[in-house]
Amino acid sequence: MLLIIVFGKLVAPRILVELVALIIILAGLGLGITSLFGIPQHGPAKILLPAMAGMIINGLLLFIFITNFWAARNQALHPSVAPIAAGSSLPATSPRRFQNGKITFQYDSRYQVKSVGEKGQIFLQRPDSNIVITDHGQKLDVRDAAEKLAAAIKNDFEQQNYKDITESEFENFETTNFIGNKVRLEYIRPPSLRVVAEIYMISTKHNTYSFLHYYPQDQKAIAPLLFQTVLNTFSEVDGRKGTGAD
């Protein structure tokens, strides 16, 4: 059976080979179960052990087949996005728009976007840039909120035994729509990946939001460009129901 899977792919389409392999696995299980019915007539000596061995082997093969099938299905439904090679330019892409009942922003279409609850967090994920937008549910002092969030994140890094943790000075920043406060953390994540964690805190007319932007240091030419699209287009929505990510 293993020979069919390994060498069959060299001479036949993959889907055909895997279909034949599945039929053989199911047949093996069926024959093993059927042979057990012969024990009352012929005794267990020459039937039980071979039947059980065959059923266990074919059961494991069926488990592997099903696991690979679901992995391939999930990959097809949610394809991963390859990181942009360090040092390369950022290819052009059409931006998408996110909107819920309170906020809206544009984002690079290469992000995978997930929103957790109407007042929860919004996750934008790529291998080379991850953004977490948090709705704090009230208007806060941005400097004080940024300091507390930075301290909490730094403590979490220390708890996870990240090495060489550094923290920049707090400074003001300005976007198209807001003025806020930001700070930059860096750390080494085992085994030796240098990661940047940037914290941006803004207050709108009604609320305070934080942006956490994580990316490998070798992506510093690409990741900030991806993030700035989100930050510079972020704004509040007054009195309109949203539709989520376009």
C-alpha positions as semicolon CSV with decimal commas, in nm:
position;residue;x (nm);y (nm);z (nm)
1;M;0,000;0,000;0,000
2;L;0,279;0,241;0,088
3;L;0,452;0,151;-0,238
4;I;0,136;0,248;-0,425
5;I;0,129;0,589;-0,258
6;V;0,501;0,658;-0,305
7;F;0,560;0,525;-0,656
8;G;0,207;0,562;-0,792
9;K;0,243;0,941;-0,795
10;L;0,520;0,904;-1,049
11;V;0,294;0,741;-1,307
12;A;-0,062;0,857;-1,226
13;P;-0,243;1,172;-1,111
14;R;-0,223;1,227;-0,735
15;I;-0,600;1,225;-0,683
16;L;-0,631;0,886;-0,859
17;V;-0,349;0,735;-0,652
18;E;-0,502;0,859;-0,327
19;L;-0,845;0,728;-0,427
20;V;-0,700;0,382;-0,493
21;A;-0,514;0,399;-0,160
22;L;-0,837;0,490;0,023
23;I;-1,020;0,196;-0,137
24;I;-0,742;-0,043;-0,031
25;I;-0,746;0,094;0,325
26;L;-1,123;0,053;0,356
27;A;-1,103;-0,294;0,202
28;G;-0,836;-0,391;0,453
29;L;-1,051;-0,275;0,742
30;G;-1,351;-0,457;0,600
31;L;-1,160;-0,783;0,556
32;G;-1,020;-0,759;0,909
33;I;-1,367;-0,711;1,058
34;T;-1,513;-0,989;0,842
35;S;-1,242;-1,235;0,945
36;L;-1,337;-1,191;1,312
37;F;-1,669;-1,360;1,239
38;G;-1,477;-1,678;1,159
39;I;-1,341;-1,714;1,512
40;P;-1,640;-1,916;1,647
41;Q;-1,591;-2,174;1,372
42;H;-1,211;-2,185;1,332
43;G;-1,087;-2,059;1,668
44;P;-0,883;-1,744;1,746
45;A;-0,534;-1,893;1,709
46;K;-0,484;-1,815;1,338
47;I;-0,738;-1,536;1,300
48;L;-0,740;-1,294;1,593
49;L;-0,382;-1,161;1,585
50;P;-0,353;-1,119;1,204
51;A;-0,699;-0,959;1,191
52;M;-0,623;-0,716;1,474
53;A;-0,284;-0,625;1,324
54;G;-0,442;-0,553;0,987
55;M;-0,720;-0,347;1,141
56;I;-0,476;-0,139;1,349
57;I;-0,247;-0,069;1,053
58;N;-0,532;0,021;0,821
59;G;-0,697;0,226;1,094
60;L;-0,379;0,432;1,136
61;L;-0,352;0,479;0,760
62;L;-0,716;0,591;0,747
63;F;-0,652;0,838;1,030
64;I;-0,352;0,982;0,842
65;F;-0,558;1,002;0,521
66;I;-0,843;1,190;0,693
67;T;-0,600;1,425;0,873
68;N;-0,424;1,511;0,546
69;F;-0,760;1,558;0,371
70;W;-0,884;1,811;0,627
71;A;-0,548;1,991;0,628
72;A;-0,562;2,024;0,249
73;R;-0,926;2,138;0,269
74;N;-0,845;2,408;0,524
75;Q;-0,547;2,521;0,316
76;A;-0,773;2,554;0,013
77;L;-1,038;2,749;0,204
78;H;-0,789;2,966;0,395
79;P;-0,468;2,984;0,193
80;S;-0,164;3,107;0,380
81;V;0,009;3,422;0,265
82;A;0,379;3,393;0,201
83;P;0,596;3,662;0,360
84;I;0,753;3,916;0,131
85;A;1,125;3,849;0,105
86;A;1,343;4,083;0,307
87;G;1,491;4,355;0,091
88;S;1,232;4,323;-0,186
89;S;0,982;4,591;-0,283
90;L;0,614;4,584;-0,188
91;P;0,402;4,474;-0,486
92;A;0,099;4,691;-0,558
93;T;-0,241;4,560;-0,448
94;S;-0,594;4,696;-0,427
95;P;-0,681;4,796;-0,067
96;R;-0,989;4,661;0,106
97;R;-1,214;4,834;0,356
98;F;-1,318;4,720;0,702
99;Q;-1,620;4,873;0,873
100;N;-1,830;4,788;1,174
101;G;-2,079;4,999;1,363
102;K;-1,809;5,225;1,512
103;I;-1,494;5,238;1,299
104;T;-1,368;5,201;0,945
105;F;-1,025;5,169;0,785
106;Q;-0,855;5,042;0,472
107;Y;-0,606;4,756;0,472
108;D;-0,380;4,570;0,235
109;S;-0,568;4,277;0,080
110;R;-0,284;4,041;0,171
111;Y;-0,390;4,055;0,537
112;Q;-0,628;3,796;0,677
113;V;-0,882;3,981;0,892
114;K;-1,080;3,851;1,188
115;S;-1,308;4,050;1,418
116;V;-1,400;3,919;1,764
117;G;-1,733;4,072;1,869
118;E;-1,866;4,417;1,788
119;K;-1,668;4,574;2,073
120;G;-1,383;4,325;2,070
121;Q;-1,049;4,307;1,896
122;I;-0,972;4,312;1,526
123;F;-0,684;4,096;1,404
124;L;-0,497;4,154;1,078
125;Q;-0,252;3,873;1,017
126;R;0,036;3,810;0,780
127;P;0,359;3,614;0,832
128;D;0,555;3,941;0,824
129;S;0,308;4,181;0,991
130;N;0,043;4,128;1,259
131;I;-0,189;4,401;1,386
132;V;-0,425;4,390;1,683
133;I;-0,676;4,676;1,715
134;T;-0,844;4,702;2,056
135;D;-1,152;4,906;2,143
136;H;-1,105;5,016;2,506
137;G;-1,472;5,107;2,546
138;Q;-1,408;5,450;2,700
139;K;-1,202;5,761;2,647
140;L;-0,864;5,741;2,824
141;D;-0,554;5,953;2,861
142;V;-0,347;5,823;2,570
143;R;-0,007;5,863;2,738
144;D;-0,116;5,690;3,057
145;A;-0,293;5,412;2,863
146;A;0,010;5,360;2,637
147;E;0,245;5,336;2,936
148;K;0,025;5,080;3,111
149;L;-0,015;4,871;2,796
150;A;0,361;4,880;2,726
151;A;0,434;4,771;3,084
152;A;0,187;4,482;3,058
153;I;0,331;4,365;2,727
154;K;0,689;4,394;2,850
155;N;0,599;4,190;3,159
156;D;0,444;3,926;2,934
157;F;0,767;3,911;2,730
158;E;0,968;3,860;3,048
159;Q;0,731;3,584;3,163
160;Q;0,790;3,407;2,831
161;N;1,168;3,440;2,880
162;Y;1,218;3,657;2,571
163;K;1,569;3,801;2,566
164;D;1,726;4,143;2,507
165;I;1,401;4,339;2,559
166;T;1,440;4,708;2,479
167;E;1,193;4,998;2,500
168;S;1,201;5,333;2,322
169;E;1,096;5,670;2,460
170;F;0,727;5,756;2,440
171;E;0,651;6,008;2,168
172;N;0,361;6,176;1,996
173;F;0,255;6,088;1,644
174;E;0,001;6,226;1,403
175;T;-0,213;6,056;1,139
176;T;-0,458;6,195;0,886
177;N;-0,734;6,198;1,148
178;F;-0,576;6,174;1,496
179;I;-0,291;6,263;1,728
180;G;-0,173;5,992;1,966
181;N;0,114;5,840;2,160
182;K;0,344;5,556;2,060
183;V;0,626;5,341;2,195
184;R;0,842;5,072;2,039
185;L;0,955;4,748;2,202
186;E;1,203;4,498;2,063
187;Y;1,291;4,149;2,183
188;I;1,448;3,823;2,075
189;R;1,206;3,533;2,049
190;P;1,370;3,188;2,069
191;P;1,566;3,062;1,898
192;S;1,700;3,390;1,755
193;L;1,424;3,591;1,587
194;R;1,443;3,965;1,651
195;V;1,088;4,102;1,673
196;V;0,954;4,457;1,685
197;A;0,636;4,537;1,881
198;E;0,499;4,887;1,825
199;I;0,219;5,030;2,039
200;Y;0,003;5,316;1,909
201;M;-0,268;5,470;2,128
202;I;-0,526;5,719;1,999
203;S;-0,838;5,883;2,140
204;T;-1,127;5,966;1,910
205;K;-1,426;6,184;1,987
206;H;-1,592;5,907;2,186
207;N;-1,335;5,638;2,259
208;T;-0,974;5,520;2,290
209;Y;-0,816;5,258;2,063
210;S;-0,481;5,084;2,072
211;F;-0,288;4,932;1,783
212;L;-0,026;4,663;1,842
213;H;0,194;4,596;1,544
214;Y;0,428;4,296;1,559
215;Y;0,677;4,212;1,285
216;P;1,022;4,053;1,238
217;Q;1,295;4,315;1,238
218;D;1,415;4,201;0,895
219;Q;1,075;4,313;0,759
220;K;1,119;4,676;0,871
221;A;1,116;4,795;0,509
222;I;0,780;4,630;0,435
223;A;0,574;4,588;0,755
224;P;0,546;4,959;0,848
225;L;0,413;5,038;0,500
226;L;0,142;4,775;0,542
227;F;0,055;4,908;0,886
228;Q;0,046;5,275;0,790
229;T;-0,237;5,207;0,546
230;V;-0,449;5,091;0,840
231;L;-0,346;5,367;1,080
232;N;-0,377;5,657;0,836
233;T;-0,725;5,556;0,715
234;F;-0,866;5,469;1,057
235;S;-1,170;5,680;1,153
236;E;-1,493;5,668;1,351
237;V;-1,830;5,596;1,194
238;D;-2,122;5,794;1,334
239;G;-2,468;5,641;1,322
240;R;-2,409;5,380;1,053
241;K;-2,420;5,002;1,070
242;G;-2,117;4,829;0,929
243;T;-2,059;4,538;0,697
244;G;-1,726;4,403;0,818
245;A;-1,437;4,338;0,581
246;D;-1,501;4,386;0,210
